[in-house]
Amino acid sequence: MKVEALLQLDNQLCFPLYAASRMVTKLYQPLLEKLDITYPQYLILVVLWESDALTVNEIGKKLMLETNTLTPLLKRMEIKDIIKRTRSKIDERQVIIKLTDKGSSLKQQALCIPTELLEGVKGQFPLERVDRLKNDLKALLEVLT
């Protein structure tokens, strides 16, 4: 392959990852509108549904997001009464994020989202390929981080 060919769009790893991410997020949008949350807020909720009462830094680590990206999202979620932000009694520099009753109840409403999302692609992209792709992307993330 010629060096110039490396700069062609079809030869870029970044573009299919970027475009697929945008398209998947677009598939989530109508499902999340019913819950009145955005995709990044959904990811925060998924983390908190697994383990409530985490610091902003712990959430950021799990989602690979910086604090300055998370803080505005968390503030909007607090305004919507989905989460509660409090300072740690042990270390005031740490902010603890806990689900409110409303945030906890959204879990029941969100249970159908993964299934509904996969239903949309199942015919054209079998679940075995979805699992293989997910595992390959996790392996790529491990190499990149």
C-alpha positions in Angstrom: 0.0 0.0 0.0 1.3 3.4 -0.9 1.9 5.9 1.9 -0.7 8.3 0.4 -3.3 5.5 0.5 -3.0 5.5 4.3 -4.7 8.9 4.4 -7.8 7.7 2.4 -11.0 7.6 4.5 -11.6 3.9 3.8 -8.2 3.1 5.3 -8.8 4.9 8.6 -9.6 2.9 11.8 -11.0 6.0 13.4 -13.8 6.8 10.9 -15.8 3.6 11.2 -15.5 3.7 15.0 -16.7 7.3 15.0 -19.5 6.8 12.5 -20.7 3.6 14.2 -20.7 5.4 17.6 -22.8 8.2 16.2 -25.3 5.8 14.6 -25.6 3.7 17.7 -26.2 6.8 19.8 -28.8 7.9 17.3 -30.6 4.5 17.8 -30.7 5.1 21.5 -32.2 8.6 21.2 -35.9 7.8 20.8 -35.7 5.1 23.6 -34.1 7.6 26.0 -36.4 10.4 25.1 -39.2 8.4 26.9 -37.0 8.7 30.0 -36.2 12.3 29.4 -32.4 11.6 29.5 -29.5 11.9 27.1 -27.2 9.1 26.1 -24.3 10.3 28.3 -26.8 10.6 31.2 -28.0 7.0 30.4 -24.4 5.8 30.7 -24.0 7.5 34.1 -27.2 5.9 35.3 -26.0 2.5 34.1 -22.9 2.9 36.2 -24.9 4.0 39.3 -27.5 1.2 38.8 -24.6 -1.2 39.1 -23.1 0.5 42.2 -24.8 3.5 43.8 -22.9 6.2 45.8 -19.8 6.7 43.7 -17.5 9.6 43.5 -17.3 11.8 40.4 -13.8 10.4 39.8 -15.0 6.8 40.1 -17.8 7.4 37.5 -15.3 9.2 35.3 -12.9 6.3 35.4 -15.6 3.8 34.5 -16.9 5.9 31.6 -13.4 7.2 30.6 -14.6 10.8 31.0 -12.9 13.7 32.6 -14.4 15.5 35.6 -15.0 18.7 33.5 -17.1 16.7 31.1 -19.0 14.9 33.9 -19.8 17.8 36.1 -22.3 19.7 33.8 -24.0 16.4 33.1 -24.3 15.6 36.8 -25.6 19.1 37.5 -28.4 18.7 34.9 -29.3 15.3 36.3 -29.5 16.8 39.8 -31.8 19.5 38.5 -34.0 16.7 37.1 -34.0 15.1 40.5 -32.3 11.9 39.1 -29.2 12.1 41.3 -28.0 13.9 44.4 -24.5 15.3 44.8 -23.0 15.6 48.2 -19.5 16.3 49.6 -17.8 13.4 51.2 -17.6 13.6 55.0 -14.2 12.0 54.9 -12.7 14.2 52.2 -14.6 17.4 51.2 -12.8 17.5 47.9 -14.7 14.4 46.8 -18.3 14.6 45.5 -20.5 11.6 46.1 -23.2 10.8 43.5 -26.2 8.9 44.7 -29.4 8.0 42.9 -32.6 9.6 44.0 -35.8 7.6 44.1 -36.6 8.9 40.7 -33.2 7.8 39.4 -33.6 4.4 40.9 -37.1 4.0 39.4 -35.7 4.8 35.9 -34.0 1.5 36.0 -37.3 -0.4 35.6 -38.2 1.8 32.7 -34.8 1.3 31.0 -34.8 -2.5 31.3 -36.3 -2.8 27.8 -33.7 -0.5 26.1 -30.9 -3.1 25.4 -33.4 -5.6 23.9 -35.2 -3.0 21.8 -31.9 -1.6 20.5 -30.7 -5.1 19.5 -34.1 -5.9 17.9 -33.4 -3.1 15.4 -30.2 -4.7 14.1 -30.7 -8.4 14.8 -31.8 -9.3 11.3 -28.8 -7.6 9.6 -26.2 -8.1 12.3 -26.5 -11.4 14.2 -26.1 -11.3 18.0 -22.9 -13.5 17.7 -21.3 -10.7 15.7 -22.5 -8.1 18.1 -20.8 -10.0 21.0 -17.6 -10.5 19.0 -17.5 -6.8 18.1 -18.1 -5.8 21.7 -15.3 -8.1 22.8 -12.9 -6.8 20.1 -13.7 -3.2 21.0 -13.1 -3.9 24.7 -9.7 -5.4 23.8 -8.9 -2.4 21.7 -9.8 -0.1 24.6 -7.5 -2.1 26.9 -4.6 -1.5 24.5 -5.4 2.2 24.1 -5.7 3.0 27.8 
